[in-house]
Amino acid sequence: MPKDKSDTYNRIIPISKKEFLSKGFEKASMRAIASEVGMSAAGIYRHFADKEAMFEALLEPLYKEFEIRFKQQRERAYRFMDNNCLDDMWRENADLELFMELVYGNFDEFKLLICCSEGTKHANFIHDFVTMEQEETMEFLEAARSQGIHVNEIVPKELHLLLSAYYSAVFEVVVHDFSKEESKHYLDTLQKFFYPGWRAVLGL
């Protein structure tokens, strides 16, 4: 993590982001970043312990917001279940719309995660995200069963496969630099394709 947040640190952040976006983590150069900032390579280590710490600093605000949004969406899904309004949950597009607000509010950071993180602990971001979604979904299905709601049986690895297909498709908007307007049409198509399938498989 960064050692301080001085004015110099604030100059480093956008330049380091540009370097990582253009070259990826493995090929990005601390020396090149230092040069563009106008300081020595040694000087930059007064702000960041190493290249990975710099990369982590770029992603830290996103992960904090991500945690908040994920909690909000989880609470929303349980409210629909508790109020016996699961049909409304499927009819609304709010979950995906909220998620896209997060993506387009942090597009560069998602680009770093999905396209530029090889060599870091984030290299398997989509897999790790899907695993988290899988665990949350299995818990949600079990909670629905406990309330007497009909739910189809699905094993975790089968759910993981389906979620991988879904979120890999969703994150294509980042991989291929879709504009926010382009993504609206694309994601509407995804919903039409996936949502009936989700209901058929899960039984909700």
Secondary structure, 3 states (H helix, E strand, C coil): CECCCCHHHHHHHHHHHHHHHHHHHHHCCHHHHHHHHCCCHHHHCCCECCHHHHHHHHHHHHHHHHHHHHHHHHHHHHHHHHCCCHHHHHHCCHHHHHHHHHHHHCHHHHHHHHHCCCCCCCCCHHHHHHHHHHHHHHHHHHHHHHCCCCCCCCCHHHHHHHHHHHHHHHCHHHHCCCCHHHHHHHHHHHHHHHHHHHHHHHCC
